[in-house]
């Protein structure tokens, strides 16, 4: 049998759209007031151009632990931090499925940048929930970015005339280097029920550089503190509030959107690592191993299994995202069933992607440990992602409770 390799057989780097988004839209009622095929293609094309700029500066992003100011402004000028902001507020209000393809494009260049674009845009869907006048004031600024993070125990808001006095500490605020506003979720003293969200100018808070990490370094996911800061009533809201905008995207809670985004970044990371490993196997021999990697059956099996693992996880994630969007389009609601499916698919995608990255990392041998090898950064990024809430195996316990008809015991 010939040893000549048919290179066209190898899996090719995916194009921005791996399924026909536009055919899907055409067969449903899923058009927004402004978004059409031309708009989607425009944003996808611009994402490719911006991602190319990002790719040329990944070392700088990693070393400085932030997206450079000029690069951020290029992205903001192109509207890439208002992708999910309502059209009525000057945003693009693009379809979520197109948005996740944009996240995939950025993730193939740099996971930190993709993480920030995902986080900041999905949080911006709250523009449809906060008081309208406040939303207009914030997003009237071309460079407006609101970053948020979970509170530490003890953070609290005390009712005061015309608003609240807020004190506390919040972590993991991605994009805080260029953000203009901070969102702080907190309990309100003397009130039961869901916590309230408070919007604070970044200048009113103390930013803390706690982001000393090995992966996703460029996200600038700093912490912040406030001490008895007054927040007017009009700059607070409940995340459970019914959106005042009738766009379909705003029917979807933020949590499943975040989950799909994190899963998409993970799949793109693993795809890039596996592509590099396939190229390596075609040309490398390993020390103290007589046979070239391309001729070893163990390498063949590892690549084949990794491809199957990654493609299956990607397909499940895409399918669950499409089912979620279909539910919103057809029934104007998101059921627990769709949210469970998204939770399973996103967690599965993150965990399977991590396994594929590990396979690629081991295949690279000692070359993988050096910073000059992009695989090293991607490996670190992937293992920070899997440590997040969205990647935890306990998410499957929630799914199991659903299938057994038990109380879920947590927010999806």
N, C-alpha and C positions, 0 to 999 in steps of 0.2 A: 504494500500500500504506500502511496506517495506521502512523503513528509512535507510536501509543499502546503503552505497554509493559505487557505482562502480567507483573506482578511475581510472581505465583504461580509463573511458570515458572522464575524464578531459583532456584538451589540454596539450600535453606534450611539454617540452622545445624543441624548434626547433633544428634540426641538422644543421651543417654548410651549407648544400645545401638543399633548400626546393623545388627546381625544378631541372630537369635533365639537368645540364649545358652541359654535354658531348654529350648527344643525340642531343641537340640543335646545338652544334658545328659540329657534324658529318653530320647533314642535311644541313649545309650551307658551305660557303667558308671561314668561320671565323677562320681559323687557322693562327697563326703567324708563322714566320720562325722557332722559337724555342719552342714555347709553345705547350704542348700536355697534354693528360690526366694525365700522370705520374707527369709532372711538376706541374700541377694544384693541384693534390692531395698532393704533397710534400709541397707546400706553405700553403695549407689549414691545413694540419696536423701540420706544424710548427707554424702556427698562433694560433692553439689551445694550444700548449705548451707554447708559449710566453704569451698568454692571461692569462693562469693559473698563471704565474709569476706576471703579472700585478695585478691580483685579490688579490694576497697575500700582495700587497703593496699599495693598494688604499688609505689607511689612510696617508701614507707617501707622496704619490703623491699630495694629497689634501692639507696637511699641508705645504709642502715645495713649493707648487704651480709650480711644474715642474716634468717631468719624471726624475728619478734618473739617474746619469751619467752611472752607470754600467748597468742599465736596457736598457738605450738607446743604449749602445754599443752592448749588446746582440742582440737587434733588428737589429741594423745596420750590425753587422757581419753576420746575417742571410739574409741580403738583403732586409729588410723590409722598407727601405727608398729609395730603387731603384726599386720598383715594377713596375713602369710605365716609367722608364728610358729606352731609346732604347737599344736593345741588343748590337748594335755596340759601345756603350759607357760603356758596362759592366753591364747594367741593366737587369732585368728579362723580361721586356716588356710583362707582363702578360695581359690576356684579361680583359677588364674592368668589365665584369660580375663576373669573379673570384675575382677581386680586391674588389668589393663591398661586396662579401661574407666574405672576410677577414676583412673588416671594421665592418661588423656585428658581427663577432666573438669578436673583441676587444671591441666593444661598450657594449656587454653583460657583460664584466668585468669592464670597466671603460670608461666613455664617453670622458674624457679629452685625454686619450691615443688614442682612436679612432679618435678623432678630429684632433690631430696632424698627425697621420698616413695618414688620408685623405687629409688634407691640403698640407702637405709637398710632398706627392707623386703626387698629381694632378698638383701642380705647376711644378714639375719636368718634366712634359710633354713638357715644354718649352725648354728642352734640344734639342728637334728636331727643334726649331725655331731660337735659338740664334746661333751666329757664331760657326761653328763646332770645330774650335781649342779651343775656349773658353769653350765649353761644355766638351771637352776632358780633359781640365785642371781641371775644377771643379769636374766632376764626376770620375776623376782618383783617387780622395781621397775617401777611403772607408767610411769615416764618413761625407762626404759632405751632408749638408742639406741647402737648400735655403729657407728662410722664407720671406714673403712679407706682405704688408698691404696697405690700401688705404691712399692717401696723404691728408694732410690738405690743405686748400686754401692757396696760396702763395708759395707753393713748386715750384721750377723752375730749369731748366737746361739752362745754357748759353753756346752757342757754343764757343769752344776754339780750338787752334791748336791741332789736333790729337784726339779730343774728346770733353768733356763738363765739365763745372764746375757746380756741383750740390749742391743745398741747399734746406732744407725743413724738414718737420716732417711727419712721417708715423705711423699709429696705428695698433693694432690688428695683430701683427706679431707672429702667433702661432708657438711654438717650438723654440722661440728665445734663450732659455737657452742653447741649444745644437747646434744651427745652426752655420754654418761657413761663410755663405754669406747672404747678404740681397738684396732683389729686390725692387727697388723703382720706381714706375711709376710716370712720371712727364711730364708736358708740356715743350716744348722747346721754349725759347725766340726767337721770330721772325719767328716761324714756325706754320702753321696751320695744321689741320688734327689730326690723333690719337696721343695720348700721347706715349712717348717712355719709354721702360723699361731699367733701369740702374742696373747693378750688382756691388755690393760694398762688399769688405771684411768686416766682422763684426767689425774688429779692427779699421776700418776707421770711424765708427759711434759712437755716444753716445747713449747707451741703457738707456731707462727710464722705471722704474718699476711703471707703471700706472695700472697694472692689480690687482686692489683691488676689488674683486668681490666675490659673494657667489656661483656661479655656473661655471662649466668648469675651476675651479681654477688651475688645473694641466696643463693647456695648455701653461702657461708662455707666454701669448699673449701680450708681452710688446710693447712699442713704441720705435721709434728711430729717431734720428736727425742727419743731416749732415750739415756742414757749409763750402761751397766753396770747396768741395772735387772734385778732378779731376778724371773723369771716362773716360778711353780710348774708342775710337769709337768701338773697337772690343768687349767691354763689355756692349754694348747696342744693342737693337733690338726692332722691332715692333711685338707685339703679333699677329697681323693680317698677319704676314709674312707666306708665304707658307712653310710648313715643308720640310726640306731637307732630312728627313727620310721617306721611303715609308710605314712604318707601319700603319695599319688601325687605331689604337688608336689615332694617331696624327692628323687625319682628324677632330676629335671631338674638338670643342672649350672647354676651361677650365670651362666656366660658367655652362653648363649643367652637366658636371662631378661633379663639386662642389655641385650642387643642389641635384643630386642623392645621393651623399655621406652624406650630411646633413640629407636628408630624411631617409636614411638607419640607421644612428645613432639614430635618433628619434624613429623609429620603434623598434629598439633593446632595447632602454631605456624603452619604454612603455611595451614591451614584458616582460622584467625582473620585472617591477613593478607589472604588472597584475599577473604574475606567483606567486609572493610573496603574493599578495592579496588573490589569490585562496587558497594557503596553509594556510594563516591566517584564512580565513573564515571557513575552515574545523575544526579548533581547538579552536577558540576564542569566548568568550561571551563578550558583551559590558556592561559597567557599567550602571545600572538603566534600562537595557533592559532584560526582563525575559527570552526571547527565545534566544537560541544560534544562532550565525550568520548563521551557515550552514542550519538552519531550517526556515530562514526568506525569504519570497517571494521577498521583496525589494532587498535583497542581490543577490538572484538568477537572478533577472531582470538586476541589475547593471552589474553583471559579464557577462551575456549573451549579453547585448548590447555592452559592452566594447570589448568582443571577436569579435563580428560582425564588429564593427567599425575598430578595429585594423587589422583584417584579410583583410577586403576590401581595406583599405588604403595601406597595404603591397602589395596586389596583383596588384593594380593600379600602384604603384611605380615600381615593378618588370617588369610589362608588358611594361610600357613606356621605361624603360631602355633597354629591349630586342628589342623593336621596333626601338629605336635609333641605337643600334648596328647592327640590321638587315639592316637598311638603309645604314650604312657605309659599311657593307660587300657586299651588292648587288649593290649599286649605287655609292659607293666611295664619298658620300657627306651626309651632314646633312641639311635637309630642315627646313624651319621655322615651318612647321606643327609638326615635331618631337620635336623641341625645345619648342614650346608652350605646347605640351603634357608633356614633362619633367618638365617644370615650374609648370604646374597645379598639376601634380602628387606629386612632391616633396613638394610644399607648402601645399597641402592637407595632405600629410603624416605627416609633422611636426605639423600641427594644430590639426589633429585628435589624434596623439600620445600624444600631450599635454593634451587633454581632457581625454584620458585613464589614464594618470599619475595622473591627478586630482582625478579621481574616486578611484584609488588605494590609494592615499594619504588620502582621506576622510574616506575610509573604515578602515584604520589603526588607526584612532582616534588620541588621544594624544600621542600614541607611535611614531607617524610619526615625531614629532617635534625634537626628540633627535638625535644627531650626531651619536650615536651608531647604529642607524637604517640606513642601506644603502639606504632605500627609501628616506630619507631626502636629501642625496647628489644627488640622481637621480632626485628628484623633482626640486632642485635648478638648476641642469644641464639642464633639459628640458626647464625651464623657461628662461634660458639664450639663448638657441638655438632659441626659438620662437621669441625672440627680434631681431634676426639677419635679414638681408635683405631677405634671402631665406624663412623666415617664415611669412612675412608680407602678410596680406589679400589683399593689393593693387596689389599683383602679379596676382590675378584673374581679376583685371581691364585690365591688359595687354592682358590676354587671351580673355576677352570680346571684346576688340577692334579688335583683330584678327578675331574673328568670325563675327563681324559686318563689316569687310572689311575696317577698319580705320587704319591710321598710328599707329604703335605700340608705337612710342615715346620713346623707351628705348632699351637698349641692353639686349638680352636674354641669 
